[in-house]
Amino acid sequence: MADTYATADSIHVLQVDDTPLLDEPVEFPDGESPDSLTLTTTDRADSALARLEDNTIDGIVAADDLPDRSGCAFVDAVRERDSNVPVLLLTESESVASDAVSNGVTDVFSRDTAVGCGDLLANRIRLLVEHHQSTETASRTRQRLTELTEQSNELLWVFSGDWTEIQFVNSAYETIYGRSVESLQANPAEFMTAIHPTDQDRVVQAMQRVSAGESVELEFRITRPDDDQRWVRAEAQPIVEDGTVTRIVGASRDITERKRRESERVAKRESPDAPVDAVPDLFYELDENGGLARWNDALAAATGYADADLAQMELAALFAPSDRENIRNRIETAFETGETSFEADLLTAGGSTVRYEFTGSRVPAADGSTPGVAGIGRDISDRDSRQQALERQNERLEEFASVVSHDLRNPLDVARGQLELAQRDHDSEHLDAIKRSHDRIGQLIEDLLTLAQNGEAALDNEPVPLQTIIEQCWQTVETGGATLELRTAAVIRADPSRLRQLFENLIRNSVEHGQTPHTERQEDTGEQRAATSTVQSQGAAADLTLTVGELDDGFYVADDGVGIPSDERETVFEGGYSLASGSGFGLRIVDEIVDTHGWSVAATESDDGGARFEITGVEFETV
């Protein structure tokens, strides 16, 4: 006996029973999705196994006494073919029921109860299938999130609150420490053996401070198995739940090259020629005839000429013959007007050419007599290629973000929908925990993608009216009943997309963390340089006022909420910092955008006792 009843938008269930309890399509109440079960019914195990291989089956309901084998033997055969498909066993035997789950059965249902109660049986099957599908979706989401972290050059890790268990680490551990991820998972204390003996006490003390609830940044040396010594910078953030540090998240990166450069700068500062040799670009000083009177090591290295040769040369002789007359004219201009600049091909002793940009200014000679000219030369040969590389990187980052966004968000949306259905039928704190995990994953996806898209992508600066972009951001962020006051009409030079992300995160930060009953405030005219406009958002929320105003060299965003504790203002821009349920990346994104523009940001207290963020170093557009 084998029958199939197919309906639209349904779960496909294989019913294996010589006395089937579901013998017609089963429909669920209006509003439920899926709205029915599609049944494939057979009375023999062999036939069911064949159908399992030839069809997509979402779940199986089977009797424990089939004509050609027992139900448990049938489940064993199913598990040889599919280890995950949910199987519901119908039985009246307590001994069969007690052994079934350990032998591969997903759940057991009393046949006596199911007789005449097809709706109960159908709902049990539907819940089993939906739970299985939700679990599979969550697993795929976690896998894709892990793949996202593997795109980072930073070593990302999560330890238990007492550092005894490693809960997550990406493959950058192998790149930096020269040891396998598996060895760290087997022995979470392994990384300590790599730390330089001189630095170990500092590292242990820092770990203890994090376990006590303090955020830490630390630089230390490690020794790889090949005896290569590296410098590492680590940032650690405690995650506190119910007053206890339950886990510690952090990021580490290799800073060996930076430390090497710092050591070289220190050595140069201690040398007699430190003032000019400390300049990374080419430094030159000319006498009144245009001859080289002084130069730094960088000029000798770039041209390939010995100091003795340079002492006999004029500056123009260092360039291609076609450029020399123009350079002589430019030097003459510096003597006459006080300054000059030009671009030309520097000709090395080996005959190769490199494009340079030179600037020069008139200076008094050492004895105070006839003035000379001193200036700087900068290699610009890779300027265009670097710009092109940055543009290509932008394209790759955008493509990556788009793909990851689609691959992560779609299964997460499915998981959320299936969870909502499960919550309608069951009131369980476990389902609430799953919902919180879904929300957390969603916020992490958004913030990680924003950080990935910021990355090292090139800026596209242009004049941006602050008032226009702030009002646009106010419409796209959930602001509840908060009020916006604009105290600036300035136009600044910035990347519009990045600036929009900056304001969206600052607005969201104030609304989520700063809501407090409104207090009366005095009109502030001290920093006001433009007419004040007010926008009242819609919705019910705390009566919060957020003000955007102008500084001498930038702007500020302030609120009249609860503010930021004074001892935490230095750490609010670190990844993972959050006073509420956010991802903790919002202000880190702000810091990244500010740094990319070459600005500075500081957290302080507003006039009304709330939070105030000041962004300085901004270039204003002259109208």
KADA-V619576 format. One line per field, one symbol per residue. ss: DSSP state (~ for helix, > for strand, _ for the rest). phi: phi as a letter, one per 40 degrees, with the letter a starting at -180 (. if undefined). A space follows every 50 residues. Layout:
ss=???
phi=???
This chain:
ss=_>>>>____>>>>>>>_________>>________>>>>>>>__~~~~~~ ~~~~____>>>>>_>____>~~~~~~~~~~~____>>>>>>__~~~~~~~ ~~~___>>>>~~~~___~~~~~~~~~~~~~~~~~~~~~~~~~~~~~~~~_ ____>>>>>>_____>>>>__~~~~~~___~~~~~~___~~~~~>_~~~~ ~~~~~~~~~~~____>>>>>>>>_____>>>>>>>>>>>>>__>>>>>>> >>>>_~~~~~~~~~~~~~~____~~~~____>>>>>____>>>>>_~~~~ ~~~___~~~~___>~~~~>_~~~~~~~~~~~~~~~~~_>>>>>>>>>___ __>>>>>>>>>>>________>>>>>>>>___~~~~~~~~~~~~~~~~~~ ~~~~~~~~~~~~~~~~~~~~~~~~~___~~~~~~~~~~~~~~~~~~~~~~ ~~~~______>>>>>~~~~~~~~~~~______>>>>>___>>>>>~~~~~ ~~~~~~~~~~~~~___________________>>>>________>>>>>> >__>>>>>>______~~~_________________~~~~~~~~~~~~__> >>>>>_____>>>>>>___>___
phi=.abbbbbcfbccbcbbacbccbbadbbcddgcbccabcbbbabbcccccc ccccbcbcabbbccbccbaccccccdcccccacbdcbbbcabcccccccc ccbhccabbccccccgbccccccccdcccccccccccccccccccccccc cccccbabbccbgcbccaacccdccccgbcccccccbdcdcccccddccc cccccccccccchbcbbababbbcdcgccbbbbbbbbcbbbfgbccabba abacbdcccccccccccccccccddcccccccbabbcccgccbaabcccc cccgccdccccbbcdcccbddccccccdccccccccbhaaaabaccbccc gcbbcbbbbabcbccdcgcdcbbbabbbcbcbcccccccccccdcccccc ccccdccccdcccccccccccccccbbbccccccccccccccccdccccc ccccfbcccbcacbcccccccccccbbcbfbcbbbbbabcbbcacdcccc ccccccccccccbbcadcbcbcccbcbcbaccbbbbcchbaccbbbbbbb bdbiabbbbbccgbdccbccbccccgcacbcccgbdcccdcccccccgcb bababcccgccabbbbgcccccc
